[in-house]
């Protein structure tokens, strides 16, 4: 079996899915205490790097995604599938799991 090399440019989400680059986790608490790796919370903010063509409607047409590449978004805590490409972490999630666009 041949090995498959994945990169951000080779991953194309299907339907209403989006590919999000996860922001770095906080290293310190508000009080200045350094956090060990196992105590860090999973970030819920990331930047969209690729989007699918949109959800298919009942009549067969596609609805345009509300987000675009480059948007910073806030998404549900336990949503999506975590993917690691190289040293970068990404999450593949459905557009309905996006809670807000962060400016």
Residue frames relative to the residue before (quaternion, step in Angstrom):
aa qw qx qy qz dx dy dz
X 1.0000 0.0000 0.0000 0.0000 0.00 0.00 0.00
X 0.4026 -0.7283 0.5085 0.2211 3.58 -0.92 0.95
X 0.4511 -0.6691 0.5207 0.2788 3.55 -1.11 0.71
X 0.2666 -0.7554 0.5812 0.1432 3.56 -1.06 0.83
X 0.2317 -0.7681 0.5847 0.1198 3.54 -0.84 1.01
X 0.1360 -0.8110 0.5675 0.0420 3.58 -0.56 1.17
X 0.0475 0.7512 -0.6583 0.0110 3.52 -1.18 0.69
X 0.7091 -0.4509 0.3183 0.4388 3.55 -1.27 0.21
X 0.6822 0.4974 -0.2937 0.4484 3.58 0.97 -0.78
X 0.6979 0.4628 -0.2849 0.4665 3.64 1.13 -0.44
X 0.6350 0.5024 -0.3352 0.4817 3.61 1.24 -0.20
X 0.0138 -0.7903 0.6113 -0.0392 3.60 -0.62 1.18
X 0.3444 -0.7565 0.5162 0.2064 3.62 -0.48 1.16
X 0.3419 -0.7303 0.5582 0.1956 3.57 -1.17 0.63
X 0.8308 0.2189 -0.1536 0.4882 3.58 -1.22 0.49
X 0.7774 -0.3095 0.2514 0.4865 3.55 -0.90 -0.97
X 0.4082 0.7211 -0.4690 0.3056 3.59 1.15 0.50
X 0.1587 -0.7651 0.6178 0.0882 3.55 -1.24 0.60
X 0.3189 -0.7211 0.5915 0.1684 3.54 -1.22 0.69
X 0.0625 -0.8365 0.5428 -0.0404 3.57 -0.44 1.27
X 0.3181 -0.7056 0.6002 0.2017 3.58 -0.99 0.91
X 0.3816 -0.7558 0.4952 0.1948 3.55 -0.65 1.17
X 0.4314 -0.6767 0.5336 0.2671 3.58 -0.99 0.87
X 0.6134 -0.5647 0.4064 0.3737 3.56 -1.20 0.52
X 0.4848 -0.6536 0.5001 0.2962 3.56 -1.10 0.74
X 0.5953 -0.5760 0.4301 0.3589 3.55 -1.20 0.59
X 0.3421 -0.7505 0.5360 0.1801 3.56 -0.94 0.94
X 0.7902 0.2047 -0.0876 0.5710 3.59 1.16 -0.66
X 0.4768 -0.6135 0.5350 0.3317 3.53 -1.30 0.35
X 0.6939 -0.4498 0.3424 0.4460 3.59 -1.28 0.09
X 0.6813 0.4836 -0.2780 0.4740 3.59 1.14 -0.59
X 0.5973 -0.6079 0.3472 0.3913 3.62 1.26 -0.02
X 0.4758 0.6640 -0.4509 0.3597 3.61 1.23 0.16
X 0.3994 -0.7116 0.5277 0.2360 3.59 -0.87 0.99
X 0.2833 -0.7744 0.5478 0.1414 3.57 -0.92 0.93
X 0.4006 -0.6792 0.5472 0.2808 3.61 -0.98 0.77
X 0.7035 -0.4914 0.3119 0.4079 3.59 -1.23 0.44
X 0.7117 0.4674 -0.2805 0.4431 3.61 0.89 -0.84
X 0.6713 0.4879 -0.3034 0.4683 3.63 1.21 -0.21
X 0.5267 0.6410 -0.4120 0.3769 3.58 1.26 -0.18
X 0.3916 -0.7062 0.5401 0.2373 3.55 -1.05 0.80
X 0.5540 -0.5890 0.4708 0.3528 3.53 -1.20 0.59
X 0.4301 -0.7064 0.4896 0.2762 3.62 -0.73 0.98
X 0.2580 -0.7646 0.5730 0.1429 3.56 -1.17 0.63
X 0.6412 0.4777 -0.3206 0.5079 3.58 1.28 0.24
X 0.1513 0.7872 -0.5875 0.1106 3.53 -1.03 0.81
X 0.4484 -0.6682 0.5266 0.2741 3.54 -1.36 0.12
X 0.4328 -0.7025 0.5057 0.2519 3.56 -0.89 0.97
X 0.1350 -0.8129 0.5646 0.0465 3.58 -0.77 1.08
X 0.7941 0.0012 -0.0029 0.6077 3.60 1.21 -0.35
X 0.1018 -0.7976 0.5925 0.0490 3.60 -1.05 0.73
X 0.5026 -0.6372 0.4985 0.3048 3.53 -1.25 0.53
X 0.6941 -0.5030 0.3257 0.3988 3.60 -1.28 0.13
X 0.6349 -0.5206 0.3378 0.4602 3.62 1.19 -0.29
X 0.6117 -0.5668 0.4167 0.3617 3.52 -1.31 0.42
X 0.4035 -0.7043 0.5302 0.2450 3.55 -1.05 0.79
X 0.3541 -0.7406 0.5391 0.1883 3.58 -0.88 1.04
X 0.7083 -0.4578 0.3269 0.4265 3.59 -1.31 0.17
X 0.7063 0.4561 -0.2675 0.4707 3.60 1.07 -0.69
X 0.6278 -0.5725 0.3208 0.4185 3.60 1.28 0.09
X 0.5737 0.5742 -0.3916 0.4334 3.60 1.22 -0.24
X 0.4109 -0.6957 0.5276 0.2622 3.57 -1.27 0.25
X 0.3310 -0.7119 0.5788 0.2207 3.54 -1.07 0.77
X 0.5081 -0.6705 0.4640 0.2775 3.55 -0.96 0.97
X 0.4707 -0.6650 0.4905 0.3091 3.65 -0.88 0.84
X 0.4738 -0.6899 0.4771 0.2681 3.59 -1.08 0.75
X 0.7074 0.3972 -0.2462 0.5302 3.59 1.23 -0.36
X 0.1928 -0.7685 0.5967 0.1269 3.56 -1.27 0.33
X 0.6674 -0.4820 0.3746 0.4265 3.56 -1.28 0.32
X 0.7485 0.3596 -0.2934 0.4737 3.56 -0.91 0.97
X 0.5436 0.6107 -0.4082 0.4061 3.62 1.22 -0.31
X 0.2983 -0.6883 0.6245 0.2172 3.56 -1.14 0.70
X 0.0534 -0.8311 0.5529 -0.0269 3.56 -0.73 1.08
X 0.3222 -0.6760 0.6292 0.2083 3.50 -1.38 0.47
X 0.0252 -0.8235 0.5663 -0.0200 3.60 -0.70 1.04
X 0.6938 -0.4858 0.3428 0.4065 3.56 -1.31 0.40
X 0.6230 -0.6134 0.3569 0.3290 3.54 -1.04 0.87
X 0.8128 0.2292 -0.1088 0.5244 3.61 0.80 -0.93
X 0.4143 0.7291 -0.4504 0.3066 3.59 1.18 0.49
X 0.8131 0.3579 -0.2200 0.4029 3.52 -1.32 0.37
X 0.4540 -0.6412 0.5531 0.2772 3.47 -1.46 -0.08
X 0.3540 -0.7437 0.5307 0.1998 3.57 -0.74 1.08
X 0.0270 -0.7847 0.6184 -0.0329 3.56 -0.95 0.99
X 0.1434 -0.7762 0.6086 0.0805 3.57 -0.98 0.86
X 0.0280 -0.7794 0.6253 -0.0268 3.57 -0.72 1.14
X 0.7978 -0.0173 -0.0446 0.6010 3.55 -0.34 1.23
X 0.7525 -0.3148 0.2558 0.5188 3.59 -0.73 -1.04
X 0.5937 0.5808 -0.3530 0.4308 3.61 1.29 -0.10
X 0.2711 -0.7497 0.5829 0.1569 3.55 -1.15 0.72
X 0.0689 -0.7848 0.6158 -0.0078 3.54 -1.02 0.95
X 0.1644 -0.7440 0.6308 0.1467 3.53 -1.33 0.23
X 0.2304 -0.7451 0.6148 0.1175 3.54 -0.99 0.95
X 0.1309 0.8194 -0.5415 0.1348 3.56 -0.48 1.18
X 0.5689 -0.5840 0.4637 0.3469 3.51 -1.32 0.38
X 0.6061 -0.5843 0.3943 0.3685 3.58 -1.10 0.66
X 0.6170 0.5639 -0.3518 0.4214 3.61 1.07 -0.61
X 0.6380 0.5305 -0.3255 0.4535 3.62 1.23 -0.40
X 0.5456 0.5824 -0.4070 0.4444 3.60 1.28 -0.06
X 0.2802 -0.7998 0.5151 0.1282 3.56 -0.67 1.12
X 0.8057 -0.0970 0.1150 0.5729 3.61 0.98 -0.83
X 0.3820 -0.6445 0.6010 0.2783 3.51 -1.38 0.34
X 0.2513 -0.7810 0.5603 0.1139 3.58 -0.76 1.08
X 0.1997 -0.7991 0.5554 0.1146 3.58 -0.79 0.97
